[in-house]
């Protein structure tokens, strides 16, 4: 379980997180929604240990990661898989090498044959069986996202973070990526934390949804609960209305 | 809130203080970056493949520019020094003059400047792009230390390749001077190399060696640091690249002066 309590973060005068509190249960898909620039990615980077909060605490399965550094933090990260917004594939490596990279470099070295089999299996699972020899700049945006998902999952992590994994894709690909994540989740039962603003598609895959607005989680619940929420912020956001409590800046 | 005339008068002092603190802070970060890289250099597992790739990138791929600039530097030296020495009837000292200029000063400095222009800028851009496309963050969250993977191989490659590049620059430059002084202007071959043997000793070679070694650290350190801490977007990478080249070049010349004053 991931537990976040009263997380605060400001960059200069800009207060991004103003007391975020959230619990993510083991094995569930939690999707954090909120408007662009609303601090979703900043929140995610705190869970990854890439940013340190000004105040507040984050526990991952009972371990307080807020003050962890170096090897202790790496031990927590070894349980993570991360899909970055742009994929963050290593552009000097082929797609296959990108997927095989975490296996080659992580502790408990595996035989080359085993690494190859697992990387190929993961590429096949995301529908990139024949694209392993290509470089990231030779494949489409959708393929890059799928390659990033394959790389994040190849080590069979317990917790997978998705930072807007469908941004910039067409609706068909958005749907395809979401169903791929759902399918992989059903096979591996990892805990997933995803930040996204793909409304209404995310309601099909999320087990719970949290709305981040003005630095705080305004509501958490199952997709149906969120969709039927009386909170005007949530209603304005999921309907994409211009008028309402969310100011368009 | 009105802070009164005293506060207004003190504002420039406040700005100066803040700017000074910023400078001290960035110098601290800069030094800490090198210190961290130095520590990771000795902690296994060692990234031998990455090191070889960096040696190829920083060294081997700079070879053509080093040979070209070395040859022409030696030829220009040969021509100008010959013309100057001939006024005093001392053409015989052309060999040592060319060799000492190259080995002690021009070889290390010009080779370092050339490698900065060719490999240092590319290095900053490469690491900077990795930063803005979250590739460095990807390494971090894979629990793989980016210092060990990206920075240490670059700095160690600088330590290995800069002295080698300098040696090649020196040798090619000496033969450039030979071509002009001996083959074109008629100085005897024996005089050119014989006087060189008499006047150039091991301390001169070691001076050049220590300089090139320290330039190797300076260039890779500055370029890697600027790339690692690049700003946002393409503009950030572009600014980091420019700053890396300018700062490396200035530090090479400043450090050359200090080492030149200290070393025998």
Interface residues (C-beta under 8 A of the other chain):
Chain A: X45 X48 X49 X50 X74 X75 X77 X78 X80 X82 X84 X85 X86 X88 X89 X90 X91 X101 X102 X105 X106
Chain B: X129 X130 X133 X134 X135 X137 X138 X140 X141 X142 X143 X144 X145
